[in-house]
Amino acid sequence: MNPLDLTGKTIMITGASNGIGRSTSVYLSRMGARILAVGRNQARLDETLSALEGTRHRSYALDLSDVEPLPAWMKRVAAEVGPLYGLVHSAGMVLNRPLRVLTYSDYSAILRINLDAAVMLSKGFRQKGVRDESGSAIVYLSSVAAFKPKPALAAYAASKGALISLARTLAHELAADRVRVNCVCPGLVQTNMVADLNEIIPEEQLKALLSEYPLGIGTPEDVAYATAFLLAPAAKWITGTALVIDGGYSA
Ligand SMILES: NC(=O)c1ccc[n+]([C@@H]2O[C@H](COP(=O)([O-])OP(=O)(O)OC[C@H]3O[C@@H](n4cnc5c(N)ncnc54)[C@H](OP(=O)(O)O)[C@@H]3O)[C@@H](O)[C@H]2O)c1
């Protein structure tokens, strides 16, 4: 038996229409998983679907910031496709805004998609009939910003730190239901999110930041491999952890 094999496992991935979520969907499909790809933009979700290996994958275009209906929605999804083995919450937003100009509306928009959606998706996942009762796993995309934040990232870093506390809490609470809950904490990864940073951070500051990465910045695949490991049977004794993947940035 290959402990990294995910053949036949149904895994929901949010943020699957772009960046890390897309690469994770592609890699997990290569490991045999059936992907339920979630994002807002149907055209980008279709691009993800066309890159997946195997068949029976599905996509769902919805705004996860509307958090209250998520548990009922997941129940309907599982009624259609069968129980889910995994949930990966990769949908998220970053905001570079000093506290001086940060509005409550900015802050709550970040918290809503990065954290509140994770809570309500997890609530949906743990319901009977939604998760695979023989064992299942959740992975949240936290960030190294949870441990080593930079100025102007208050809302983002707070949301990512809270995801680690959420995973640690649910690791205890859901162990009896055979659900493992972990985080991955990437450093800078080359995606649209970082392309946007390029526009916001002055070139010199960005250069200085990049020089703090002994192994350079990461690729979405680097994160996909770590997420796949935490989902797979190979990690059956791992729950409540936060796996840093940052090319040595926080070392
Ligand atoms: N890139 C990095 O350097 C880095 C580092 C550490 C952690 N992370 C974390 O990793 C995760 C993925 O980042 P990324 O770089 O892959 O980001 P990305 O390329 O900007 O992709 C973000 C994804 O989130 C989805 N999304 C955003 N808001 C949504 C909403 N309200 N409802 C549904 N879907 C929504 C987007 O969907 P649409 O495209 O359909 O709008 C997209 O698929 C994030 O949680 C991020 O904080 C990233």
The ligand as an SDF file (V2000), in Angstrom:
LIG
                    3D

 48 52  0  0  0  0  0  0  0  0999 V2000
    0.5830   33.1850   -2.4450 N   0  0  0  0  0  0  0  0  0  0  0  0
    1.2270   33.2620   -1.3190 C   0  0  0  0  0  0  0  0  0  0  0  0
    2.3570   33.7650   -1.2420 O   0  0  0  0  0  0  0  0  0  0  0  0
    0.6140   32.7100   -0.0580 C   0  0  0  0  0  0  0  0  0  0  0  0
    1.4310   32.6110    1.0710 C   0  0  0  0  0  0  0  0  0  0  0  0
    0.8830   32.1130    2.2460 C   0  0  0  0  0  0  0  0  0  0  0  0
   -0.4390   31.7260    2.2790 C   0  0  0  0  0  0  0  0  0  0  0  0
   -1.2010   31.8520    1.1770 N   0  0  0  0  0  0  0  0  0  0  0  0
   -2.6040   31.4570    1.2690 C   0  0  0  0  0  0  0  0  0  0  0  0
   -2.8960   30.4610    0.3280 O   0  0  0  0  0  0  0  0  0  0  0  0
   -4.2360   30.5880   -0.1330 C   0  0  0  0  0  0  0  0  0  0  0  0
   -4.2530   30.6380   -1.6440 C   0  0  0  0  0  0  0  0  0  0  0  0
   -3.4930   31.7470   -2.0670 O   0  0  0  0  0  0  0  0  0  0  0  0
   -3.1700   32.0000   -3.6120 P   0  0  0  0  0  0  0  0  0  0  0  0
   -1.9000   32.7310   -3.6530 O   0  0  0  0  0  0  0  0  0  0  0  0
   -3.3580   30.7430   -4.3580 O   0  0  0  0  0  0  0  0  0  0  0  0
   -4.3440   33.0450   -3.9720 O   0  0  0  0  0  0  0  0  0  0  0  0
   -4.9580   33.4480   -5.3800 P   0  0  0  0  0  0  0  0  0  0  0  0
   -4.1330   32.9700   -6.5110 O   0  0  0  0  0  0  0  0  0  0  0  0
   -5.2710   34.9090   -5.2460 O   0  0  0  0  0  0  0  0  0  0  0  0
   -6.3240   32.6350   -5.3760 O   0  0  0  0  0  0  0  0  0  0  0  0
   -7.3050   32.9110   -4.4280 C   0  0  0  0  0  0  0  0  0  0  0  0
   -8.4310   31.9210   -4.6040 C   0  0  0  0  0  0  0  0  0  0  0  0
   -9.4150   32.2040   -3.6010 O   0  0  0  0  0  0  0  0  0  0  0  0
  -10.6810   32.2870   -4.2270 C   0  0  0  0  0  0  0  0  0  0  0  0
  -11.5340   33.2030   -3.4950 N   0  0  0  0  0  0  0  0  0  0  0  0
  -11.2100   34.4160   -2.9870 C   0  0  0  0  0  0  0  0  0  0  0  0
  -12.2860   34.9680   -2.3890 N   0  0  0  0  0  0  0  0  0  0  0  0
  -13.3160   34.0720   -2.5350 C   0  0  0  0  0  0  0  0  0  0  0  0
  -14.6670   34.0630   -2.1530 C   0  0  0  0  0  0  0  0  0  0  0  0
  -15.2200   35.0820   -1.4870 N   0  0  0  0  0  0  0  0  0  0  0  0
  -15.4170   32.9800   -2.4390 N   0  0  0  0  0  0  0  0  0  0  0  0
  -14.8920   31.9320   -3.1230 C   0  0  0  0  0  0  0  0  0  0  0  0
  -13.6050   31.8800   -3.5260 N   0  0  0  0  0  0  0  0  0  0  0  0
  -12.8430   32.9490   -3.2380 C   0  0  0  0  0  0  0  0  0  0  0  0
  -10.3850   32.8160   -5.6290 C   0  0  0  0  0  0  0  0  0  0  0  0
  -11.4850   32.4970   -6.4470 O   0  0  0  0  0  0  0  0  0  0  0  0
  -11.7990   33.2780   -7.8570 P   0  0  0  0  0  0  0  0  0  0  0  0
  -10.5170   33.2560   -8.6570 O   0  0  0  0  0  0  0  0  0  0  0  0
  -12.8240   32.4060   -8.4750 O   0  0  0  0  0  0  0  0  0  0  0  0
  -12.2600   34.6320   -7.4990 O   0  0  0  0  0  0  0  0  0  0  0  0
   -9.1170   32.0380   -5.9520 C   0  0  0  0  0  0  0  0  0  0  0  0
   -9.4290   30.7370   -6.4010 O   0  0  0  0  0  0  0  0  0  0  0  0
   -4.7920   31.8520    0.5400 C   0  0  0  0  0  0  0  0  0  0  0  0
   -5.5460   31.4790    1.6630 O   0  0  0  0  0  0  0  0  0  0  0  0
   -3.5510   32.5880    0.9360 C   0  0  0  0  0  0  0  0  0  0  0  0
   -3.7550   33.4360    2.0520 O   0  0  0  0  0  0  0  0  0  0  0  0
   -0.7130   32.3290   -0.0050 C   0  0  0  0  0  0  0  0  0  0  0  0
  1  2  1  0
  2  3  2  0
  2  4  1  0
  4  5  1  0
  4 48  2  0
  5  6  2  0
  6  7  1  0
  7  8  2  0
  8  9  1  0
  8 48  1  0
  9 10  1  0
  9 46  1  0
 10 11  1  0
 11 12  1  0
 11 44  1  0
 12 13  1  0
 13 14  1  0
 14 15  2  0
 14 16  1  0
 14 17  1  0
 17 18  1  0
 18 19  2  0
 18 20  1  0
 18 21  1  0
 21 22  1  0
 22 23  1  0
 23 24  1  0
 23 42  1  0
 24 25  1  0
 25 26  1  0
 25 36  1  0
 26 27  1  0
 26 35  1  0
 27 28  2  0
 28 29  1  0
 29 30  1  0
 29 35  2  0
 30 31  1  0
 30 32  2  0
 32 33  1  0
 33 34  2  0
 34 35  1  0
 36 37  1  0
 36 42  1  0
 37 38  1  0
 38 39  2  0
 38 40  1  0
 38 41  1  0
 42 43  1  0
 44 45  1  0
 44 46  1  0
 46 47  1  0
M  CHG  2   8   1  16  -1
M  END
$$$$
